Amino acid sequence: MANKAKLEALLTLINTSARDAIALYEQYGDVPAIDQAELHPLDNAVDQVALKSAVRILEGACAQICTTLAPPAHTAVNLVQVYDHACVRVVARERVSDILLKYPKGLHVNELAKKINIEPKKLARIMRLLATRGCYNEVDTDVFANNRLSLILLDENPVKFMILLHVDLITKGGSVFYETLKDPKIAYSYEPTVAPVMYSIDKNGTEGTIFDWMARHDGQREAYHTSMRGLNSIMGSLAVLAHFPFEKYSTVVDVGGGIGAFSLPLAKTHKNVKITIHDLPEALVQTRDLWAKECPEALAEDRVEFEDLNFFEQVPVKGKDIYYLRNIIHDWPDHESTIILSNIRKALGPNSRVLIHDYVLRQLSRKQAAIEHSELGVASAPEPLLANFGVGNMRSYQQDMTMLLVHNAKERTLQDFLVLTTVAGLKLEKVWDLAESCVMEYSAA
Ligand SMILES: C[S@@+](CC[C@H](N)C(=O)[O-])C[C@H]1O[C@@H](n2cnc3c(N)ncnc32)[C@H](O)[C@@H]1O
């Protein structure tokens, strides 16, 4: 394709994908506005696969056309001069969205500054940067109000817990990342105990893995598990409830299920299934409390059980229909992942299925992407978008770095998963493409 034709094709992609997104919003009501003060009904929909698919093309095409047309020095500095996370940390830690709830017409930054004890002129600059990103409205000079985006930072929203995890902890790993790659003691190690985040806490790896560290810090552990509920809307993972036929099965084992970020909605939507949540004993304390509060009927009807399990040392409860692992395998390097999957393999009955639900890194080779599309039904990027959807799939690559920073682990390509699962004795049956994440369905080989 000639250069000008590529730009024209990108413009067409922007136009069609934006129109697809608009049509989806219109199915639920009016289209959203950048400054609207409430959430849109589609924001909390369980199945956002169609919207995420449209936005993936829209974000990829917008970024690609900007990078093509802007001077490269402009784009290069855009990559690094990004303080959004530092500003979000301030407003999230100081509960600015919760404070602004009482002031729908806006609050002057001087008043806000008094309430949170931050120098007002500095605070105004932080708020203006965020408002420029579309998070908070500047309704009059130096007067700020909530909007649809800033409402995500309310204390009640579990997404805020994931945001705090990033800005408080994971960025510390980012700040020593280069040093960990050059420190001769650990540079070539994939030990989770010396992952950059753990290195930022203690260079000698004496704190153990992040899970060992959290076991000694109740508040951190509780916030971490709550943040997993945020993943439901961040990744749109609950779409699995609408796409996978859980109604055909009667037992589900949520391996490393945490507080049941997935299983709680499963118990509410699919009353036919009996659920076993397996996790470390310290995680399950919070789980039992939460279920008693949020889904007592599942406890009363004996539809859920909580069983301690260390998935490196023990085999899960045997012979169940579905073994579901959401965001588990990406927490571990290959050696540890193979142990987890081999232990699950030992639990399988002849008709059992294993569902691995994670990001799947897309290929930059168009030839490989075409094979995955034709053989496994994974969506392929329209030309001239980069074959992996470019920036439209950026979060999977950022999340790959998150896994490296936190656990010395990784997100994987389909090829990477096939290598791991073949060693563990699993056979790939189907890939359920949920746009941002995928569910890979396996049987016993
Ligand atoms: C990223 S979270 C995912 C939680 C849940 N699957 C979800 O998607 O919400 C990882 C989970 O693995 C659990 N975990 C870590 N080490 C474990 C182990 N050795 N045995 C069992 N569970 C473990 C953690 O407690 C945590 O709940």
The ligand as a Gaussian input file, in Angstrom:
#p B3LYP/6-31G(d) Opt

LIG

0 1
 C       -3.609000     -12.284000      40.267000
 S       -4.491000     -13.022000      41.586000
 C       -5.859000     -13.707000      40.699000
 C       -7.030000     -13.975000      41.585000
 C       -8.268000     -14.502000      40.849000
 N       -7.987000     -15.655000      40.022000
 C       -8.884000     -13.407000      40.019000
 O       -8.732000     -13.407000      38.800000
 O       -9.502000     -12.519000      40.608000
 C       -3.477000     -14.420000      41.969000
 C       -4.063000     -15.353000      43.028000
 O       -3.167000     -16.461000      43.205000
 C       -3.145000     -16.789000      44.581000
 N       -1.935000     -17.559000      44.885000
 C       -0.656000     -17.112000      44.921000
 N        0.176000     -18.117000      45.253000
 C       -0.589000     -19.220000      45.410000
 C       -0.303000     -20.568000      45.739000
 N        0.956000     -20.974000      45.947000
 N       -1.322000     -21.447000      45.813000
 C       -2.612000     -21.048000      45.590000
 N       -2.953000     -19.772000      45.282000
 C       -1.945000     -18.860000      45.188000
 C       -3.177000     -15.437000      45.261000
 O       -3.539000     -15.528000      46.626000
 C       -4.206000     -14.712000      44.398000
 O       -5.508000     -14.895000      44.867000

